[in-house]
């Protein structure tokens, strides 16, 4: 939806008016490097469409859904962190709220070093 200008404008206004504690980018881990493009475009739209440029809000963190199906393809998550400077705060490993887990960095590093 990062290409949907009216939706992104409404989202930017919603963030500016409500001043949330966190702005999270929610993406699917399955899309690989396309997630990096989505994140970059999403963050750029938030910056460009901010009603008050001096007070613009970018994302604070990342939530990746379907992370349990990725196996050893975690490089996109690493790229997302590098590009945005925001941490992966949660990963989805199922279909309910209780399936949201904190990212286990040690496990990811071990997967990358295999």
Backbone bond lengths (Angstrom), bond angles and torsions (degrees), N, CA, C in turn:
res aa  C-N    CA-C-N  psi(-1)  N-CA   C-N-CA  omega(-1)  CA-C   N-CA-C  phi
1 X - - - 1.443 - - 1.520 113.03 -
2 X 1.324 117.10 -1.17 1.457 120.04 -179.16 1.522 112.12 -65.01
3 X 1.327 117.80 -15.92 1.464 121.40 178.07 1.527 112.46 -90.84
4 X 1.319 117.23 -6.41 1.463 121.98 -178.60 1.531 108.81 -87.51
5 X 1.320 116.09 96.61 1.464 122.45 -173.82 1.535 113.37 -56.98
6 X 1.346 119.67 -48.84 1.476 118.50 179.71 1.533 112.76 -61.82
7 X 1.315 116.51 -38.71 1.468 120.30 179.23 1.529 110.93 -66.04
8 X 1.319 117.08 -43.93 1.458 120.66 179.57 1.531 111.01 -66.76
9 X 1.330 117.45 -35.98 1.470 120.85 177.24 1.536 109.59 -63.58
10 X 1.334 116.17 -43.86 1.467 120.56 178.61 1.524 110.70 -64.23
11 X 1.313 117.05 -40.18 1.463 121.23 179.27 1.526 110.93 -65.21
12 X 1.322 116.80 -42.77 1.469 120.52 177.94 1.522 110.91 -61.68
13 X 1.339 116.21 -40.95 1.464 120.19 178.51 1.523 110.46 -66.41
14 X 1.327 116.51 -41.37 1.465 121.61 178.88 1.526 110.62 -59.66
15 X 1.315 116.70 -42.34 1.463 121.21 178.96 1.525 110.37 -66.44
16 X 1.334 116.69 -43.22 1.468 120.54 -178.59 1.530 111.50 -65.20
17 X 1.328 117.12 -41.04 1.463 121.08 -176.54 1.524 111.71 -73.55
18 X 1.323 117.53 -41.29 1.461 121.36 -173.21 1.518 114.41 -93.16
19 X 1.314 117.79 -17.31 1.455 122.70 179.90 1.539 112.11 45.21
20 X 1.348 116.91 64.78 1.471 119.41 -177.99 1.522 112.12 -67.07
21 X 1.326 115.16 157.63 1.460 120.49 178.00 1.524 111.15 -65.03
22 X 1.325 116.65 -38.73 1.458 121.87 -178.70 1.520 110.25 -135.40
23 X 1.306 115.84 142.22 1.455 122.46 170.09 1.523 105.27 -116.30
24 X 1.340 116.25 112.90 1.452 121.18 -177.57 1.518 111.02 -109.01
25 X 1.306 116.34 136.13 1.450 121.82 170.50 1.517 106.36 -87.13
26 X 1.319 117.10 125.47 1.460 121.67 178.53 1.518 107.72 -108.74
27 X 1.311 115.92 119.96 1.457 120.86 -179.66 1.512 111.01 -138.98
28 X 1.329 115.06 165.69 1.457 121.03 178.30 1.515 109.96 -90.66
29 X 1.298 116.13 132.68 1.460 120.69 178.59 1.527 111.33 -69.35
30 X 1.313 117.31 -22.00 1.461 121.25 -176.14 1.518 114.17 -69.94
31 X 1.317 118.63 -21.28 1.461 120.18 -174.04 1.523 112.77 -80.42
32 X 1.297 117.81 -4.20 1.464 121.90 175.13 1.508 112.66 62.64
33 X 1.326 116.12 -131.50 1.457 120.85 -175.43 1.520 113.42 -68.95
34 X 1.330 118.70 -16.73 1.464 120.17 173.28 1.525 110.45 -62.00
35 X 1.320 116.49 -28.07 1.465 120.46 178.14 1.524 110.78 -64.05
36 X 1.326 116.98 -33.82 1.464 120.93 177.88 1.529 109.37 -64.13
37 X 1.334 116.24 -43.92 1.468 120.57 178.02 1.525 111.11 -63.80
38 X 1.335 116.68 -43.71 1.470 120.77 179.02 1.522 110.41 -60.33
39 X 1.310 116.44 -46.25 1.460 121.49 -179.31 1.525 111.33 -62.51
40 X 1.310 116.89 -44.98 1.457 121.56 -179.45 1.528 110.78 -62.34
41 X 1.329 116.52 -46.16 1.468 120.75 179.36 1.522 111.13 -65.38
42 X 1.319 116.80 -41.81 1.464 121.88 179.72 1.529 110.00 -60.20
43 X 1.313 116.41 -49.17 1.462 121.57 -179.21 1.533 111.00 -63.27
44 X 1.328 116.41 -40.54 1.455 120.71 -179.92 1.527 111.01 -66.21
45 X 1.324 116.89 -40.29 1.468 120.59 178.15 1.524 110.20 -64.45
46 X 1.329 117.31 -41.18 1.465 119.58 176.85 1.520 110.42 -58.67
47 X 1.322 116.34 -42.20 1.465 120.57 -179.66 1.524 111.08 -68.00
48 X 1.336 116.86 -46.88 1.469 121.50 -176.38 1.520 113.02 -66.73
49 X 1.325 116.69 -35.00 1.463 120.45 -172.88 1.523 113.37 -98.52
50 X 1.289 117.12 6.98 1.466 120.49 179.19 1.527 109.61 -61.63
51 X 1.353 117.02 128.67 1.467 119.84 -179.20 1.531 112.88 -61.75
52 X 1.308 116.98 -31.91 1.466 121.34 178.53 1.531 107.03 -122.53
53 X 1.348 117.50 98.92 1.467 120.10 -174.83 1.528 114.67 -53.69
54 X 1.317 117.84 -33.85 1.468 120.11 -179.05 1.530 111.89 -70.12
55 X 1.329 116.75 -21.45 1.472 121.10 -177.74 1.519 111.91 -113.77
56 X 1.317 117.61 27.83 1.460 120.11 -176.52 1.522 111.64 -64.56
57 X 1.310 115.37 145.36 1.467 122.63 179.14 1.513 108.55 -113.88
58 X 1.293 116.26 130.40 1.454 121.86 171.97 1.521 107.53 -106.40
59 X 1.303 116.89 -179.69 1.461 118.55 -178.50 1.525 110.47 -69.02
60 X 1.325 114.33 148.32 1.460 121.27 178.02 1.522 111.95 -100.03
61 X 1.320 115.95 -21.71 1.451 119.56 -176.96 1.509 111.49 -167.29
62 X 1.320 115.18 177.54 1.455 122.73 -175.06 1.522 109.16 -128.07
63 X 1.313 115.96 138.88 1.460 122.87 171.28 1.517 106.27 -120.64
64 X 1.317 117.43 121.80 1.462 121.69 179.46 1.515 110.04 -108.54
65 X 1.317 116.06 119.28 1.463 120.42 177.65 1.532 109.26 -87.45
66 X 1.315 115.58 165.09 1.467 123.81 178.79 1.525 112.07 57.43
67 X 1.311 116.26 30.51 1.455 120.99 -177.14 1.521 111.77 -69.58
68 X 1.312 117.59 -24.15 1.461 121.14 -179.25 1.523 112.44 -71.17
69 X 1.325 118.26 -12.88 1.465 121.19 -178.55 1.525 112.68 -100.85
70 X 1.322 118.07 4.34 1.461 121.37 -172.32 1.523 112.86 -83.70
71 X 1.304 118.68 -30.62 1.469 124.05 -175.89 1.517 111.10 59.47
72 X 1.330 117.32 -121.41 1.459 119.92 -174.29 1.530 112.97 -92.04
73 X 1.317 118.50 8.49 1.464 121.84 -178.04 1.524 110.65 -95.26
74 X 1.311 117.11 60.50 1.465 121.47 -176.92 1.526 112.08 -98.74
75 X 1.315 117.04 3.83 1.454 121.24 -178.25 1.519 112.88 -60.62
76 X 1.327 117.60 -34.43 1.468 120.71 179.55 1.522 110.28 -63.73
77 X 1.315 117.32 -39.25 1.468 120.40 178.15 1.519 110.25 -62.39
78 X 1.304 116.53 -41.28 1.463 121.44 177.69 1.531 110.52 -63.53
79 X 1.322 116.49 -42.37 1.469 121.12 178.27 1.520 111.51 -64.16
80 X 1.331 116.87 -38.27 1.465 120.86 179.60 1.526 110.51 -62.87
81 X 1.312 116.36 -41.50 1.463 120.75 178.78 1.523 109.78 -65.68
82 X 1.316 116.22 -43.10 1.463 120.44 -179.11 1.529 111.28 -63.30
83 X 1.321 117.03 -46.73 1.468 122.03 -176.05 1.525 111.95 -67.49
84 X 1.331 116.93 -40.90 1.468 120.34 -173.51 1.525 113.65 -93.60
85 X 1.320 117.23 -24.72 1.455 119.98 -173.79 1.517 112.05 76.34
86 X 1.331 117.04 6.06 1.468 122.71 179.68 1.530 109.37 -104.00
87 X 1.300 116.37 144.33 1.468 121.25 -178.51 1.519 111.57 -82.98
88 X 1.336 115.24 151.77 1.464 120.20 169.12 1.517 105.42 -76.89
89 X 1.318 116.42 109.65 1.460 120.77 -174.32 1.521 112.48 -86.90
90 X 1.337 115.41 -36.60 1.463 120.02 -178.99 1.518 109.40 -142.32
91 X 1.328 114.92 153.31 1.455 121.27 171.92 1.526 107.32 -127.12
92 X 1.311 114.75 141.32 1.459 120.49 177.80 1.511 109.67 -93.24
93 X 1.322 116.27 128.96 1.467 121.83 -179.02 1.523 110.34 -127.90
94 X 1.310 117.64 35.06 1.456 122.61 -178.74 1.508 109.84 169.97
95 X 1.335 116.44 -159.85 1.457 119.56 -173.00 1.520 115.08 -117.48
96 X 1.323 117.88 12.71 1.463 119.19 178.46 1.533 109.14 -130.49
97 X 1.331 115.16 167.54 1.465 119.62 -179.02 1.522 112.34 -59.75
98 X 1.306 116.66 -31.19 1.470 119.37 179.94 1.525 111.79 -71.37
99 X 1.334 117.01 -11.32 1.460 121.33 178.20 1.522 112.74 -89.57
100 X 1.339 117.49 3.30 1.467 120.95 173.36 1.521 107.59 -82.18
101 X 1.304 116.05 125.41 1.463 121.39 -177.01 1.523 109.59 -123.47
102 X 1.314 115.94 153.84 1.460 119.74 170.80 1.521 107.31 -74.13
103 X 1.307 115.94 145.77 1.456 120.73 -179.01 1.520 109.87 -69.11
104 X 1.317 116.25 130.66 1.455 122.30 177.26 1.533 107.80 -92.24
105 X 1.318 116.56 96.46 1.468 122.19 -174.64 1.521 111.24 -60.43
106 X 1.299 116.86 -41.44 1.468 120.73 -178.99 1.533 110.81 -59.08
107 X 1.327 115.86 -41.42 1.460 120.88 178.91 1.525 111.02 -64.77
108 X 1.327 117.37 -40.30 1.458 121.40 179.81 1.533 110.36 -65.77
109 X 1.302 117.32 -44.07 1.468 120.66 179.25 1.516 110.19 -61.87
110 X 1.322 116.97 -42.35 1.473 120.06 178.50 1.520 110.60 -63.05
111 X 1.329 117.75 -39.55 1.464 121.77 178.40 1.519 110.55 -63.58
112 X 1.327 117.47 -43.26 1.455 121.18 -179.37 1.531 112.71 -66.79
113 X 1.331 116.57 -30.61 1.461 120.20 -177.26 1.523 114.38 -87.25
114 X 1.328 117.20 -0.65 1.476 119.96 178.90 1.505 111.41 -66.26
